[in-house]
Structures are given as structure tokens and as C-alpha cells.
Amino acid sequence: MSILRKDAEQMRSLLSQAKRILCICHRNPDGDAAGALLGGGMLFESLWPQIPVSFHCVDGVPAGLRFLPSAARVQEAPMTQEGDVVVFFDCAEPKLTDMHFTHPHLFDGSMPSVVIDHHPSNTRFGTVHLVDPSAASSCEIVVDVVAQLGWQLTPDIATCLLTGVYTDTGGLLHSNTTSTVYRIVAQLLRAGAQRQAVVQAVFRTAQVSTLRLWGRVLENIQITEEGGAISAVRESDFRATGADYSELTGAIDYVNAVPGMRFSMVLSERGGAVKGSLRTLRDDVDVSAMAGTFSGGGHRRAAGFSVPGALKPEVRWTVVQPEGAKNGEEGA
Ligand SMILES: [Mn+2]
């Protein structure tokens, strides 16, 4: 499946008439959100040089993604005016931008908007929707639009988009790495994407604090009777390692490496809430349904949730007596 030509054309007509284009991605931007935001925004700039394009996210671009072209241009939530058109990248619903309370007019239909996303849970909250749950990343959808409308990619745009394609497929390793993904990677490389820069920054760079936090995640792995590999880190672990919450990203792939498990989960305490990330390698397990029981969501193989509260460690000890020591004969 891919996005519909008529939707791509509707987006083009909406954007080409804009006085300004405001690009927005979800809070805590990952490689796909930041890559699609920056790559998409620079694409619009290249298409319509007379239209000012701005980039917005309530959180800054994380250090590991600041190598992305135009990353320094990302600002806080936008001041809007007549004639603006908003483009949301990688946002399944308004609240993920964290602008829904402060800037409700972005979402209430009072201004035209385009939603570019690949989450099956997308609530279609905009005017034009380029939503394709079969796409592994939002960046993949941007490339799809480019191909359908015969647009051109610059090396900088291609580098941003390749970052999202790489991060959302775990370096082309996750099960969502379809033949389409490989074709898109080829297109982006032909367009001049800086592959080595992406690989180095995304997969071959880790702060000491990150490695120490991951060490705690790995050390705390428990195997449950339900076939889950589960680990947890508390606020005290973030404090002790000096890692911030975003540095937990990626640790779950190691927890998910335990053979024979039905699923894996990493729980983390963050400011009065407990966040859970879920993964599975199995076809007969749907972790988005598991996340759904905690009002979360995501994909069949990768999902998450957040609930208010804190983590309380639970230790279970079982006394195992030596053979022949039954009935308290020993040590009585
Ligand atoms: Mn994504």
C-alpha cells in the first residue's frame, strides 16, 4: 500500500497556496520525527522558495540528531497567523505534540493542516491525511509523495529522510523492513544521502551516561512465567547514571534479544509516571493490544504506554531446603 495520489495532490495544492508553512513533530522527537520534520520542511522550501517554512517541536532535537541539516532551526510551538498551513509529522494524535492545550487552534479545524504519519492509531485530525500504516516510517511516506509527484531531493533532505528510515527499522533489521524500504534507501542514497554520517551518529555513538543506564537495564532483566523478558529503571537510576529519559531509547532491543520469549518490556519511572515499552519478535503476540490495556498503543511488534505512578520493586525469595532436610530436621 502507499498513499493516494489524490491526497498527495491535495497536499501540494494546499501548501502551494500557503502564506507560511509551519512544520510540527511530536514531543521527544526520535529519528523519524526529526528526520521527517526537517527533510519535509526543507523539501517544501525547495519547492516554494517564496513561502517561509518554520520547524517546531516542544522539545529540542536531541544531541544525537543535531547532525541533521537544519536541526538548529527547530523552535518551540509556533505563533500562528492568517494564511498559515500546518504540517504534522509522525504524530498519531494532537496530544503527542504537547501543543493541544496551549495551541488548540492548530487542531480544531480553524487552520488547514496536513498529517503525515504511519501509526495505525492515527486519529486523522487534520485537513489532508497522508497516513499509511504499512510504511515503516513517516520519512518513507515523504519519499512516497516525492516519487508520486515527481519532486526532487537534495542531499540534505535525503540525509534527514534516511535517518528516519534507518531509526524506525532499527538499521533495516526490524520486521517492518519491506522491499519498499530497501528501494527507498536506494533512492535516498542516489539523491546523495550521507549514509555514513547517519550510521555513525545513530548507531555508533553513545554517551557514557547512556551506556551506564543500559547497563542497569540489562542487569535488571527478569524472565517471567508468561514468557516475558522484563526490565525496569527508576528515577534513581537516571540520577545515578546522569542519563536523561531519552537515553533509554534502544535499550529494549537488547532485552528483546532473549531467545524464546513471547515479548519484552522495559518500564521506566519518569516524573510521576511509569512508561512501558513493549516489543515482540513473534507473529502470534500483539504488543499494541497489551499496551492498549494501559491506554497505550503502537504497532503489533512495538508499542508503549504511560500510566501515572511509580515503580515499586518486588523481591520474591523461595527457601530451597537440601534433600533430607524436610520437616525441620536440620537447624532446629
Ligand atoms: Mn515513526
Boltz pocket constraint, residues with backbone or C-beta under 6 A from the ligand:
constraints:
  - pocket:
      binder: B
      contacts: [[A, 32], [A, 33], [A, 90], [A, 118], [A, 136], [A, 137], [A, 138], [A, 168]]
      max_distance: 6.0
